[in-house]
């Protein structure tokens, strides 16, 4: 999830800069459902933005 933190709309920008909103939005996304519907169950649902193969990945 990559929210636009620099949105021109001040209300939208305020929401996107609020970590509580971003966490709630992330929790509301049904990654398993997206995997099933769009990727036919072939993807690996994740909330991470860094691939597990990266040295920056933290488990």
C-alpha positions in Angstrom: 0.0 0.0 0.0 1.6 3.2 -1.1 -0.6 6.2 -0.1 -0.1 9.6 -1.7 1.3 11.5 1.2 1.6 14.7 -0.9 -2.0 14.9 -2.1 -3.2 18.4 -3.0 -6.4 18.0 -1.1 -5.6 19.0 2.5 -8.2 16.6 4.0 -7.0 13.7 2.0 -3.4 14.5 2.7 -4.2 14.7 6.4 -5.7 11.3 6.4 -2.8 9.8 4.5 -0.3 11.2 6.9 -2.1 9.8 9.9 -0.5 6.5 10.8 -3.7 5.3 12.5 -5.7 5.7 9.2 -3.0 4.0 7.2 -2.9 1.0 9.6 -6.7 0.8 9.5 -6.7 0.9 5.7 -4.1 -1.8 5.6 -6.0 -4.0 8.0 -9.2 -3.5 5.9 -7.6 -4.9 2.7 -8.5 -8.6 2.3 -5.2 -9.7 0.7 -6.3 -13.4 0.6 -9.4 -12.4 -1.4 -7.4 -10.2 -3.8 -5.0 -13.1 -4.3 -7.9 -15.5 -5.1 -9.8 -13.2 -7.4 -7.0 -11.4 -9.3 -4.1 -13.9 -9.1 -6.1 -17.1 -9.0 -4.4 -18.0 -5.7 -0.9 -18.0 -7.2 0.4 -15.0 -5.3 1.7 -14.7 -1.8 -0.4 -12.2 0.2 1.7 -9.9 2.3 1.6 -6.5 4.0 5.3 -5.9 3.4 6.8 -3.6 0.9 10.2 -5.2 0.9 10.7 -8.6 -0.7 11.9 -11.5 1.7 15.0 -11.9 -0.5 16.1 -8.3 0.3 18.7 -7.7 3.0 16.4 -5.0 4.3 13.6 -7.5 5.0 12.6 -7.9 8.6 10.6 -10.9 9.6 
